[in-house]
Amino acid sequence: MIDDGKIKLRNAHLNDVPTLLQWDQQPHVIAAGGGDDIVDYALEIKTNADWQSVWIGEINGRSIGVIFCIDPAREVSRYWGEIGLGCRALDIWIGRQQDLGCGYGTQMMQQALKLCFSTSSAHTVIIDPLQSNIKAIRFYKRLGFTFVENRTFGVDECAVYHIERTDWEN
């Protein structure tokens, strides 16, 4: 766990599944998710593979958001296609509407980037918000992510962004 102030990131546990399922039904989460399949959160958490992590962001013991981190070169669904070693892919959402715009996502992403780049093998973090999700794109740009390409994943038109270790360190 990392504690950089108010927000703490911790590994998700099976007792987080009901909260994740509740958040998954929130209109702002649905709108940001696109046509993704339903996620089996219990399976994601239980898999405990060295190529994936599920982190819960907490403030004063209250869960406020989730970050999924994968090594896209080793992830089994091949969602990202053929991708080189040394990348990490992140997906973040804040669970409750009233927790948006409070700076929690920024703190969570800063900690997630620190975790991603804590291994010497990771040199790039990638993300894929929907092209229509202008708020998310502005959020990632503020964190230093730069545009790579527009890409279709399944039925979703996404904008791929990345941040490299050297840019993050600066």
Backbone as a chain_set.jsonl record, in Angstrom:
{"seq": "MIDDGKIKLRNAHLNDVPTLLQWDQQPHVIAAGGGDDIVDYALEIKTNADWQSVWIGEINGRSIGVIFCIDPAREVSRYWGEIGLGCRALDIWIGRQQDLGCGYGTQMMQQALKLCFSTSSAHTVIIDPLQSNIKAIRFYKRLGFTFVENRTFGVDECAVYHIERTDWEN", "coords": {"N": [[0.85, -1.184, 0.0], [0.466, 2.236, -0.718], [0.833, 5.402, 0.725], [0.249, 8.496, 0.07], [-0.641, 10.917, 1.249], [-3.96, 11.957, 1.387], [-5.336, 9.924, -0.1], [-5.255, 6.424, -0.229], [-3.901, 3.65, -1.862], [-4.781, 0.301, -2.162], [-4.498, -3.274, -2.454], [-7.181, -4.911, -4.057], [-9.809, -6.82, -2.541], [-11.837, -9.786, -2.171], [-14.069, -9.004, -0.696], [-14.557, -6.502, -1.704], [-16.03, -6.749, -3.98], [-18.96, -6.426, -3.971], [-19.121, -3.596, -3.74], [-17.771, -2.763, -6.072], [-19.525, -3.806, -7.997], [-21.766, -2.251, -7.447], [-20.786, 0.335, -8.037], [-20.374, -0.071, -10.737], [-22.856, 0.231, -11.831], [-23.408, 2.901, -11.86], [-24.359, 5.886, -13.522], [-22.297, 7.608, -14.578], [-20.116, 5.918, -14.687], [-20.994, 3.898, -16.381], [-21.301, 5.409, -18.729], [-18.643, 6.058, -19.305], [-17.564, 3.614, -19.8], [-18.195, 2.385, -22.229], [-18.797, -0.196, -24.654], [-17.915, -2.411, -23.253], [-17.585, -5.8, -22.104], [-19.349, -7.409, -19.404], [-17.669, -7.334, -16.361], [-16.098, -9.825, -14.476], [-15.578, -9.361, -11.439], [-14.813, -10.755, -9.125], [-13.364, -12.892, -10.185], [-11.315, -11.451, -11.455], [-10.024, -10.361, -9.221], [-9.327, -12.662, -7.766], [-7.619, -13.95, -9.519], [-4.962, -13.118, -9.271], [-2.588, -12.872, -10.764], [0.785, -12.294, -11.856], [0.805, -10.406, -13.801], [-1.245, -8.631, -13.549], [-3.076, -6.24, -11.58], [-5.435, -5.14, -9.165], [-6.442, -2.261, -7.756], [-7.764, -0.553, -4.981], [-8.836, 2.668, -4.26], [-8.775, 4.535, -1.346], [-10.131, 6.796, 1.069], [-9.777, 7.895, 4.243], [-10.536, 5.306, 5.062], [-12.767, 4.811, 3.486], [-13.887, 3.418, 0.529], [-13.289, 4.746, -2.661], [-12.656, 4.584, -5.35], [-11.363, 2.691, -8.185], [-8.562, 1.085, -9.682], [-7.429, -0.639, -12.43], [-4.69, -2.525, -13.395], [-2.654, -3.781, -15.894], [-0.234, -5.909, -17.501], [0.01, -5.529, -20.713], [1.249, -7.107, -22.654], [1.281, -9.617, -21.637], [-1.234, -10.249, -20.819], [-4.151, -12.259, -20.971], [-6.404, -12.023, -22.744], [-5.591, -10.638, -24.935], [-6.315, -8.065, -25.564], [-5.024, -5.627, -26.214], [-3.659, -6.39, -28.444], [-0.748, -7.211, -30.362], [1.89, -6.212, -28.527], [4.752, -4.616, -27.269], [7.141, -5.621, -24.705], [7.352, -4.209, -21.392], [5.35, -2.356, -21.042], [2.56, -0.971, -19.257], [-0.908, -1.088, -18.735], [-3.555, 0.986, -17.788], [-6.705, 1.383, -16.14], [-9.126, 3.421, -14.796], [-11.65, 4.333, -12.442], [-13.846, 6.443, -10.641], [-16.058, 5.74, -8.072], [-18.501, 6.927, -6.98], [-20.644, 9.526, -8.016], [-20.56, 11.973, -6.585], [-17.961, 12.026, -5.716], [-16.42, 12.747, -7.812], [-14.269, 15.156, -9.355], [-12.931, 15.992, -7.107], [-10.244, 15.694, -6.864], [-9.411, 13.172, -6.239], [-9.061, 11.181, -8.21], [-6.77, 12.098, -9.528], [-4.834, 11.879, -7.482], [-4.958, 9.103, -7.103], [-4.125, 8.167, -9.646], [-1.52, 9.24, -9.745], [-0.29, 7.757, -7.737], [-0.65, 5.197, -8.82], [0.903, 5.371, -11.152], [3.387, 5.651, -9.956], [3.588, 3.116, -8.778], [3.539, 1.516, -11.112], [5.911, 2.312, -12.434], [7.739, 1.539, -10.596], [9.024, -0.806, -11.022], [11.871, -1.854, -12.775], [11.521, -2.806, -15.312], [9.306, -1.639, -16.504], [8.476, 0.792, -18.836], [6.592, 2.346, -20.092], [3.286, 3.616, -19.761], [-0.004, 2.974, -20.722], [-3.234, 4.097, -21.821], [-6.776, 4.035, -22.611], [-9.152, 5.862, -23.169], [-12.601, 6.418, -24.147], [-13.1, 8.051, -27.266], [-15.02, 9.986, -27.166], [-15.058, 10.766, -24.543], [-14.323, 13.42, -23.293], [-13.707, 14.676, -20.849], [-12.191, 12.718, -19.487], [-10.027, 12.508, -21.229], [-8.903, 15.094, -21.024], [-8.166, 14.948, -18.334], [-6.172, 12.902, -18.385], [-4.274, 14.139, -20.037], [-3.536, 16.297, -18.412], [-2.089, 14.91, -16.55], [0.167, 14.31, -17.947], [0.08, 12.502, -20.036], [0.375, 11.629, -23.486], [-1.036, 11.822, -26.771], [-1.406, 8.936, -28.811], [-2.776, 7.363, -30.815], [-5.95, 7.016, -32.522], [-8.126, 4.33, -31.997], [-9.956, 1.328, -32.568], [-11.49, -0.712, -30.268], [-13.04, -3.616, -30.009], [-16.299, -2.645, -30.098], [-15.84, -0.076, -29.446], [-14.756, 3.229, -29.961], [-11.745, 4.457, -29.361], [-9.288, 6.62, -27.825], [-5.966, 6.337, -27.752], [-3.526, 6.9, -25.369], [-0.308, 7.655, -23.942], [2.263, 7.551, -21.395], [5.629, 7.975, -20.884], [8.302, 6.61, -18.955], [10.514, 8.401, -18.662], [9.341, 10.891, -19.207], [7.462, 10.982, -17.137], [9.141, 10.975, -14.904], [10.257, 13.468, -15.142]], "CA": [[0.0, 0.0, 0.0], [1.164, 3.525, -0.746], [0.065, 6.468, 1.36], [0.805, 9.791, -0.319], [-1.579, 11.96, 1.634], [-5.322, 11.539, 1.707], [-5.754, 8.7, -0.772], [-4.414, 5.234, -0.105], [-4.2, 2.552, -2.773], [-4.531, -1.025, -1.603], [-4.957, -4.36, -3.303], [-8.597, -5.246, -3.888], [-10.131, -8.099, -1.91], [-13.147, -10.281, -2.577], [-15.148, -8.252, -0.046], [-14.771, -5.279, -2.472], [-16.853, -7.042, -5.154], [-20.263, -5.733, -3.958], [-18.918, -2.172, -4.004], [-17.448, -2.626, -7.492], [-20.764, -4.038, -8.739], [-22.613, -1.067, -7.244], [-20.206, 1.416, -8.836], [-20.534, -0.419, -12.143], [-24.2, 0.626, -12.247], [-23.528, 4.351, -11.802], [-24.432, 6.432, -14.886], [-21.028, 8.145, -15.081], [-19.232, 4.777, -14.961], [-21.539, 3.281, -17.591], [-20.993, 6.286, -19.867], [-17.213, 6.021, -19.586], [-17.134, 2.247, -20.074], [-18.418, 1.936, -23.595], [-19.465, -1.479, -24.875], [-17.163, -3.501, -22.63], [-18.325, -6.902, -21.517], [-19.479, -7.37, -17.948], [-16.44, -7.797, -15.727], [-16.223, -10.726, -13.336], [-14.628, -8.767, -10.501], [-14.279, -11.789, -8.232], [-12.329, -13.603, -10.938], [-10.19, -10.531, -11.633], [-9.313, -10.228, -7.945], [-8.794, -13.974, -7.381], [-6.616, -14.437, -10.461], [-3.688, -12.88, -8.596], [-1.476, -13.098, -11.682], [1.812, -11.262, -11.731], [0.642, -9.44, -14.89], [-2.385, -7.754, -13.303], [-3.382, -5.791, -10.221], [-6.65, -4.349, -8.974], [-6.208, -1.427, -6.584], [-8.874, 0.256, -4.487], [-8.459, 3.935, -3.65], [-9.54, 4.812, -0.128], [-9.892, 7.998, 1.844], [-10.273, 7.667, 5.605], [-11.143, 3.986, 5.128], [-13.914, 4.699, 2.585], [-13.499, 3.139, -0.854], [-13.798, 5.784, -3.557], [-12.38, 4.31, -6.751], [-10.629, 1.475, -8.511], [-7.631, 1.114, -10.809], [-6.991, -1.931, -12.954], [-3.379, -2.417, -14.032], [-2.224, -5.029, -16.518], [0.868, -5.946, -18.446], [-0.739, -5.902, -21.912], [1.959, -8.12, -23.435], [1.085, -10.925, -21.003], [-2.649, -10.392, -20.503], [-4.614, -13.408, -21.755], [-7.417, -11.747, -23.775], [-4.897, -9.969, -26.047], [-7.083, -6.85, -25.829], [-4.166, -4.614, -26.836], [-2.998, -6.95, -29.619], [0.688, -7.418, -30.196], [2.479, -5.035, -27.891], [6.056, -4.963, -26.726], [7.342, -5.732, -23.269], [7.675, -2.977, -20.674], [4.186, -1.471, -20.935], [1.471, -1.247, -18.319], [-2.15, -0.438, -19.149], [-4.37, 1.346, -16.632], [-8.105, 1.797, -16.268], [-9.507, 3.993, -13.499], [-12.887, 5.053, -12.282], [-14.314, 6.863, -9.326], [-17.324, 5.037, -7.934], [-19.695, 7.741, -6.733], [-20.682, 10.811, -8.729], [-20.178, 13.082, -5.706], [-16.514, 11.999, -5.497], [-15.748, 13.27, -9.001], [-13.862, 16.561, -9.28], [-12.356, 16.282, -5.784], [-8.807, 15.437, -6.908], [-9.108, 11.793, -5.856], [-8.543, 10.469, -9.376], [-5.391, 12.546, -9.744], [-3.992, 11.237, -6.469], [-4.911, 7.67, -7.387], [-3.285, 7.94, -10.828], [-0.129, 9.507, -9.401], [0.203, 6.588, -7.009], [-0.604, 4.065, -9.749], [2.083, 5.555, -11.992], [4.54, 5.336, -9.107], [3.644, 1.649, -8.684], [3.906, 0.972, -12.428], [7.301, 2.599, -12.749], [8.617, 1.065, -9.517], [9.814, -1.918, -11.545], [12.775, -1.348, -13.806], [11.125, -3.289, -16.639], [8.211, -0.838, -17.053], [8.942, 2.06, -19.398], [5.474, 3.089, -20.669], [1.93, 3.322, -19.291], [-0.966, 3.319, -21.758], [-4.643, 4.174, -21.434], [-7.609, 4.069, -23.813], [-10.506, 6.389, -22.954], [-13.431, 6.615, -25.325], [-12.831, 9.327, -27.932], [-16.066, 10.928, -26.757], [-14.917, 11.095, -23.125], [-13.444, 14.589, -23.281], [-13.232, 14.921, -19.478], [-11.11, 11.765, -19.2], [-8.866, 12.87, -22.047], [-8.275, 16.263, -20.372], [-7.57, 14.433, -17.1], [-4.922, 12.21, -18.705], [-3.318, 15.134, -20.546], [-3.013, 17.039, -17.25], [-1.125, 14.039, -15.878], [1.347, 14.178, -18.793], [-0.095, 11.52, -21.11], [0.325, 12.191, -24.831], [-1.832, 11.072, -27.741], [-0.711, 7.988, -29.676], [-3.6, 7.075, -31.987], [-7.325, 6.573, -32.348], [-8.14, 2.892, -32.246], [-11.2, 0.656, -32.242], [-11.395, -1.911, -29.445], [-14.394, -4.152, -30.051], [-17.205, -1.657, -30.703], [-15.517, 1.225, -28.872], [-13.788, 4.121, -30.604], [-10.932, 4.94, -28.24], [-8.102, 7.439, -28.053], [-4.872, 5.744, -26.983], [-2.537, 7.841, -24.845], [0.734, 7.006, -23.14], [3.271, 8.352, -20.704], [6.859, 7.204, -20.753], [8.992, 6.778, -17.66], [11.342, 9.598, -18.649], [8.442, 12.048, -19.095], [6.873, 10.939, -15.806], [10.183, 11.368, -13.943], [10.49, 14.918, -15.265]], "C": [[0.889, 1.239, 0.0], [0.257, 4.554, -0.099], [0.759, 7.787, 1.055], [-0.148, 10.914, 0.055], [-2.926, 11.361, 1.948], [-5.69, 10.176, 1.139], [-4.736, 7.596, -0.516], [-4.858, 4.241, -1.162], [-3.859, 1.254, -2.067], [-4.997, -2.061, -2.606], [-6.417, -4.644, -3.004], [-8.726, -6.631, -3.269], [-11.516, -8.528, -2.375], [-14.286, -9.518, -1.912], [-15.384, -6.892, -0.702], [-15.739, -5.5, -3.64], [-18.225, -6.367, -5.094], [-20.151, -4.235, -4.244], [-18.626, -1.94, -5.479], [-18.7, -2.831, -8.351], [-21.722, -2.853, -8.613], [-22.097, 0.1, -8.085], [-20.449, 1.191, -10.317], [-21.894, 0.004, -12.698], [-24.415, 2.139, -12.236], [-23.49, 4.922, -13.221], [-23.094, 6.949, -15.424], [-20.031, 7.028, -15.393], [-19.695, 4.078, -16.237], [-21.157, 4.101, -18.819], [-19.527, 6.218, -20.262], [-16.753, 4.649, -20.055], [-17.328, 1.764, -21.481], [-19.108, 0.589, -23.636], [-18.733, -2.658, -24.275], [-18.098, -4.585, -22.12], [-18.42, -6.697, -20.014], [-18.231, -7.997, -17.34], [-16.788, -8.712, -14.561], [-15.172, -10.276, -12.317], [-14.022, -9.792, -9.565], [-13.16, -12.551, -8.932], [-11.1, -12.722, -11.121], [-9.351, -10.444, -10.356], [-8.646, -11.542, -7.553], [-7.665, -14.439, -8.271], [-5.212, -14.254, -9.905], [-2.483, -13.196, -9.481], [-0.449, -11.99, -11.521], [1.738, -10.236, -12.858], [-0.549, -8.507, -14.679], [-2.516, -7.415, -11.826], [-4.703, -5.045, -10.254], [-6.448, -3.598, -7.672], [-7.461, -0.629, -6.255], [-8.294, 1.522, -3.868], [-9.37, 4.2, -2.47], [-9.164, 6.164, 0.437], [-10.563, 7.781, 3.193], [-11.033, 6.355, 5.718], [-12.348, 3.782, 4.226], [-13.415, 4.482, 1.167], [-14.119, 4.178, -1.774], [-13.564, 5.489, -5.032], [-11.549, 3.058, -6.928], [-9.708, 1.747, -9.693], [-7.29, -0.333, -11.156], [-5.675, -1.691, -13.676], [-3.024, -3.777, -14.613], [-0.928, -4.815, -17.278], [0.243, -6.424, -19.754], [-0.046, -6.94, -22.797], [1.689, -9.527, -22.896], [-0.37, -11.228, -20.684], [-3.292, -11.374, -21.486], [-5.612, -13.082, -22.861], [-6.809, -11.129, -25.032], [-5.64, -8.715, -26.5], [-6.265, -5.826, -26.608], [-3.471, -5.124, -28.09], [-1.533, -7.223, -29.319], [1.301, -6.126, -29.677], [3.776, -5.469, -27.227], [6.083, -5.052, -25.21], [7.628, -4.364, -22.667], [6.543, -1.982, -20.575], [3.298, -1.909, -19.781], [0.263, -0.493, -18.844], [-2.997, -0.216, -17.907], [-5.795, 1.67, -17.046], [-8.522, 2.253, -14.876], [-10.936, 4.468, -13.559], [-13.158, 5.338, -10.827], [-15.74, 6.349, -9.199], [-18.559, 5.905, -7.811], [-19.561, 9.09, -7.424], [-20.172, 11.952, -7.849], [-18.68, 13.099, -5.383], [-15.722, 12.46, -6.717], [-15.375, 14.735, -8.771], [-13.26, 16.962, -7.951], [-10.841, 16.087, -5.743], [-8.429, 14.017, -6.554], [-8.509, 11.002, -7.013], [-7.099, 10.832, -9.663], [-4.455, 11.874, -8.753], [-3.854, 9.743, -6.734], [-3.991, 7.383, -8.572], [-1.815, 8.22, -10.537], [0.477, 8.324, -8.651], [0.318, 5.366, -7.914], [0.616, 4.17, -10.669], [3.354, 5.238, -11.207], [4.706, 3.822, -8.981], [4.08, 1.03, -10.009], [5.389, 1.146, -12.711], [8.268, 2.167, -11.641], [9.43, -0.157, -9.944], [10.651, -1.409, -12.705], [12.345, -1.766, -15.205], [10.033, -2.431, -17.28], [8.74, 0.5, -17.555], [7.805, 2.927, -19.931], [4.168, 2.65, -20.023], [0.969, 3.825, -20.358], [-2.384, 3.315, -21.188], [-5.469, 4.325, -22.71], [-9.018, 4.59, -23.538], [-11.283, 6.437, -24.274], [-13.102, 7.969, -25.943], [-13.828, 10.395, -27.504], [-15.944, 11.383, -25.307], [-13.898, 12.23, -22.951], [-12.89, 14.867, -21.885], [-12.074, 14.001, -19.134], [-9.861, 12.13, -19.983], [-8.151, 14.085, -21.459], [-7.544, 15.844, -19.099], [-6.211, 13.786, -17.396], [-3.867, 13.177, -19.24], [-2.705, 15.933, -19.398], [-1.962, 16.217, -16.505], [0.131, 13.801, -16.716], [1.24, 13.14, -19.893], [-0.166, 12.253, -22.444], [-0.395, 11.233, -25.774], [-0.947, 10.173, -28.592], [-1.505, 7.782, -30.961], [-5.046, 6.858, -31.569], [-7.366, 5.108, -32.759], [-9.479, 2.317, -31.838], [-10.879, -0.609, -31.449], [-12.803, -2.482, -29.369], [-15.286, -3.185, -30.794], [-16.869, -0.238, -30.264], [-14.446, 1.963, -29.665], [-13.009, 4.813, -29.489], [-9.794, 5.823, -28.73], [-7.006, 6.867, -27.154], [-3.877, 6.846, -26.629], [-1.486, 7.06, -24.08], [1.561, 8.057, -22.403], [4.484, 7.448, -20.532], [7.526, 7.558, -19.432], [9.77, 8.089, -17.611], [10.497, 10.861, -18.529], [7.834, 12.113, -17.703], [7.893, 11.406, -14.758], [10.46, 12.862, -13.985], [9.289, 15.665, -14.803]], "O": [[1.936, 1.267, 0.647], [-0.949, 4.573, -0.347], [1.74, 8.148, 1.706], [-0.427, 11.782, -0.773], [-3.028, 10.38, 2.684], [-6.295, 9.359, 1.834], [-3.525, 7.811, -0.579], [-6.054, 4.012, -1.341], [-2.799, 1.118, -1.456], [-5.793, -1.766, -3.498], [-6.843, -4.622, -1.849], [-7.868, -7.495, -3.45], [-12.276, -7.721, -2.909], [-15.363, -9.392, -2.495], [-16.312, -6.183, -0.311], [-16.218, -4.531, -4.229], [-18.633, -5.772, -6.092], [-21.008, -3.672, -4.925], [-19.175, -1.015, -6.078], [-18.907, -2.107, -9.325], [-22.409, -2.501, -9.573], [-22.872, 0.773, -8.765], [-20.699, 2.136, -11.066], [-22.056, 0.122, -13.912], [-25.503, 2.606, -12.571], [-22.677, 4.489, -14.037], [-22.786, 6.751, -16.599], [-19.188, 7.185, -16.277], [-18.874, 3.709, -17.077], [-20.737, 3.545, -19.834], [-19.205, 6.313, -21.447], [-15.678, 4.521, -20.642], [-16.675, 0.805, -21.892], [-19.909, 0.266, -22.759], [-18.902, -3.789, -24.731], [-19.245, -4.324, -21.756], [-17.67, -5.916, -19.43], [-17.794, -9.067, -17.763], [-17.67, -8.404, -13.759], [-14.033, -10.745, -12.329], [-12.837, -9.71, -9.241], [-12.121, -12.824, -8.329], [-9.971, -13.187, -10.962], [-8.121, -10.452, -10.409], [-7.519, -11.538, -7.059], [-6.83, -15.236, -7.843], [-4.365, -15.135, -10.051], [-1.479, -13.725, -9.005], [-0.778, -10.88, -11.101], [2.525, -9.289, -12.876], [-0.836, -7.676, -15.54], [-2.125, -8.187, -10.95], [-5.045, -4.4, -11.246], [-6.299, -4.205, -6.611], [-8.13, -0.1, -7.143], [-7.374, 1.459, -3.053], [-10.592, 4.101, -2.581], [-8.029, 6.62, 0.302], [-11.763, 7.517, 3.27], [-12.061, 6.29, 6.393], [-12.907, 2.685, 4.196], [-12.615, 5.267, 0.657], [-15.314, 4.463, -1.691], [-14.216, 6.09, -5.886], [-11.092, 2.447, -5.962], [-10.029, 2.533, -10.585], [-6.918, -1.132, -10.296], [-5.559, -0.763, -14.477], [-3.082, -4.795, -13.924], [-0.575, -3.694, -17.647], [-0.031, -7.616, -19.895], [-0.705, -7.588, -23.61], [1.851, -10.512, -23.616], [-0.699, -12.355, -20.316], [-3.016, -11.331, -22.684], [-5.665, -13.814, -23.849], [-7.452, -11.102, -26.081], [-5.599, -8.35, -27.675], [-6.766, -5.224, -27.558], [-2.758, -4.362, -28.743], [-1.142, -7.437, -28.172], [1.23, -5.082, -30.326], [3.869, -6.571, -26.687], [5.158, -4.611, -24.528], [8.095, -3.462, -23.363], [6.738, -0.873, -20.079], [3.294, -3.075, -19.388], [0.397, 0.623, -19.346], [-3.144, -1.112, -17.075], [-6.052, 2.162, -18.144], [-8.296, 1.548, -13.893], [-11.395, 4.951, -14.595], [-12.766, 4.598, -9.925], [-16.542, 6.506, -10.119], [-19.564, 5.645, -8.472], [-18.497, 9.71, -7.413], [-19.426, 12.809, -8.324], [-18.181, 14.081, -4.836], [-14.495, 12.552, -6.665], [-16.083, 15.462, -8.074], [-13.093, 18.152, -7.686], [-10.22, 16.293, -4.701], [-7.246, 13.676, -6.564], [-7.56, 10.241, -6.823], [-6.294, 9.966, -10.005], [-3.404, 11.359, -9.135], [-2.766, 9.182, -6.607], [-3.171, 6.467, -8.515], [-0.946, 7.504, -11.035], [1.619, 7.939, -8.902], [1.265, 4.588, -7.797], [1.282, 3.169, -10.935], [4.284, 4.63, -11.736], [5.819, 3.304, -9.065], [4.904, 0.116, -10.023], [6.047, 0.216, -13.18], [9.472, 2.401, -11.738], [10.417, -0.501, -9.294], [10.178, -0.618, -13.522], [12.758, -1.148, -16.186], [9.852, -2.493, -18.496], [9.37, 1.25, -16.809], [8.009, 4.111, -20.198], [3.961, 1.465, -19.766], [1.097, 4.949, -20.844], [-2.683, 2.626, -20.213], [-4.942, 4.694, -23.76], [-9.984, 3.837, -23.66], [-10.702, 6.488, -25.358], [-12.852, 8.934, -25.22], [-13.501, 11.582, -27.486], [-16.656, 12.294, -24.885], [-12.767, 12.012, -22.517], [-11.729, 15.252, -21.747], [-11.081, 14.443, -18.555], [-8.753, 12.065, -19.449], [-6.922, 14.107, -21.402], [-6.445, 16.321, -18.818], [-5.219, 14.088, -16.733], [-2.686, 13.039, -18.921], [-1.507, 16.215, -19.401], [-1.049, 16.777, -15.898], [1.067, 13.155, -16.245], [2.209, 12.911, -20.616], [-0.7, 13.36, -22.526], [-0.368, 10.014, -25.601], [0.123, 10.584, -29.042], [-0.989, 7.993, -32.059], [-5.332, 6.555, -30.41], [-6.732, 4.698, -33.731], [-10.077, 2.771, -30.862], [-10.108, -1.461, -31.892], [-13.673, -1.892, -28.728], [-15.074, -2.921, -31.977], [-17.545, 0.708, -30.669], [-13.392, 1.417, -29.994], [-13.55, 5.651, -28.767], [-9.398, 5.773, -29.895], [-7.118, 6.913, -25.929], [-3.448, 7.617, -27.487], [-1.734, 5.943, -23.625], [1.56, 9.244, -22.728], [4.37, 6.305, -20.091], [7.341, 8.642, -18.88], [9.692, 8.815, -16.62], [10.881, 11.8, -17.831], [7.703, 13.201, -17.143], [7.546, 12.144, -13.837], [10.853, 13.454, -12.979], [9.281, 16.896, -14.826]]}, "num_chains": 1, "name": "protein.A"}
